[in-house]
Amino acid sequence: MKLTASREALLKPLQAVIGVVERRQTMPILANVLLIARDGQVGMTATDLEVELVATTEVEVETAGEVTVPGRKLLDICRALPADAKVSMNLSGEKLTVKSGRSKFTLMTLPAAEFPTIEDINAGESLLVSQVTLSKLLDKTHFSMAQQDVRYYLNGLLLETGQKYLRAVATDGHRLALCEVELDDKKMPEQQVIVPRKGVLELQRLLGSEGELEIELGSNHIRIQLEGIRFTSKLIDGRFPEYERVIPQDTSNELTVDREALRGALQRTAILSNEKYRGIRLIIKKDGLLLQAHNPEQEEAEEEVEISYAGDDIEIGFNVNYLLEALAAIDSEEVALAVVDGNSSCLLREPGNAKCKYVVMPMRL
């Protein structure tokens, strides 16, 4: 294998795939990036056996070939070279020589045949959406995914397709985030897949603000084709909870409040909440919303917020972090907050918009 390219041409795809290369590996080859040079292009593949990223870039290929090299070392070399540098790579035996100007680096390689790759995912339907649309869905829901929960199907994000919609749902058992967008191009079959947490976070990093992408759903994998990058992730094999059942339907006790005013009040009151449980009490009355917090050191915080409300008087406790994260995902100036009683979940959403919903379970204080 022998090729020549500009530093930029090599750096961009390396940066795109390096996120899945773990620093500590059980298998040495997983610390490597697979390079495949042919037809005026070099493909770079990285994987952690759960998520696979492939990025391609145009280069001058003198001799076609394939090999795996230490990913982070190659990235660091490219980063350290001058901005307009020309880089040549030449494979000789088990060593890859990287040259640029007066710099020369020799890297040890491992055979390409040993590198685990995901070829065909047996996808059924494919779906075209804009990068902005998918990015919005993930941004508005990903924070509710569980982390290392024994209920493994919660450690990811549900993507659901249906008659002209694409929906994302995440829950950790204490709160739930749901957001959906309408699709105008074609009717999709109803299908649910759970994308693992690492795949979701990696995808968020890759998504830009322009262009379309293609989503393919297989029985065990999801594949997303962006411009110059192919993302493939294993799916979590499990049944996602029936999330519709936990979304409160009774919105008779609904208040509307200025989002920033509520957010600021929650942040200030939370300063004196219990650092471990982060509990905060909401006292909802027609004349206003009172926020209270206290901690084991006998310290207390209290703040009142103006609201528009005509329902029953309710006293209820929540984890303040869950409320703040839900508020951060809502874009409108005002937010609607519905609570049935002191023991029921709270529903947050934009007034008059049912596309994105946030449910937070109450806590005893």
Secondary structure, DSSP 4 states (H G I P E B T S, - for coil): -EEEEEHHHHHHHHHHHGGG--SS-SSGGGGEEEEEEETTEEEEEEE-SSEEEEEEEE-EEEE-EEEEEEHHHHHHHHHHS-TT-EEEEEEETTEEEEEETTEEEEEE-B-GGGS----------EEEEEHHHHHHHHHTTGGG--SS-SSGGGSEEEEEEETTEEEEEEE-SSEEEEEEEE--S-PPPPEEEEEEHHHHHHHHHH--SSSEEEEEE-SSEEEEEETTEEEEEEPP-SPPP-GGGGS----SSEEEEEHHHHHHHHHHHHTTS-TTT-EEEEEEETTEEEEEEE-TTS-EEEEEE--B--S--EEEEEEHHHHHHHHHH--SSEEEEEESSTTS-EEEE-TT--SEEEEE-----
